[in-house]
Amino acid sequence: MIHVTVAFHEDLHFFLSDESRRGDIEASFHVTRSVKDLIESLGVPHVEVDCILVNGASAGFDYLLDENDRITVFPPGLSARSFGCKESELLRLSPPDQENTRFLADVHLKTLARLLRMLGFDTLYDRRWDDHDLARIAVQEDRVLLSRDTRLLMRSTVSRGFYVRSTNPDEQIVEAVIRYHLADRFDPFKRCINCNGEITQIDKERIAAGEVPPGVKAGASSIFRCRACGKYYWNGSHVERMRERIETIRRQIR
Ligand SMILES: [Zn+2]
């Protein structure tokens, strides 16, 4: 019988049972197993783990557990100093953040996907995609998979993923902005909220000459159009509402 002790950083307590949150978790098993297998069996998806210390030394997911091992598990976003070591001594398990983070939202996160697009972030969403499709696209296109399904995020092929804690989209967008350091990279009116296509502004001269596209309110001074689906956005309705919502998000982040 192999006995080990596991402790999770408090940011990961969210995933644990009430009992496991109280302190060190004792685990016993007959046949050795990988540390990743043990961590996920306790409810924490590997995509939420960035560093593992085994008896004080940095270890990879495939480390095979041994008698009396003491394991501590940490989420992304912590500096090497918080582990009491140098960055070079640390094995980071989550891939480095991308310069232009691109997302893929699961079927339950439609509003979050629309909010990310509103802020200009490339975010795929299609309610027809099942778990298999989502995992495949996340890997093929190297996108961050956003989900509230731990089983989906535990799929071994998925390396970039984030478990969205809140069920409220207004809080979900704040979580995503903080986790992926997006606050200084908002680029509103770049992406279509409906389809993720890029939008472009229509020439001011054309509007001044009375060339207002059908369906767009007369008098609109700024008009944008999605290159992919053709949807129009104009000030006075969409644009003002979007600006207000973006301001609210900025306030919440501060
Ligand atoms: Zn569109």
Residues whose N, C-alpha, C, O or C-beta is under 5 A from the ligand:
A	BS01	ZN	C192 N194 C195 N196 G197 C226 A228 C229 G230 K231
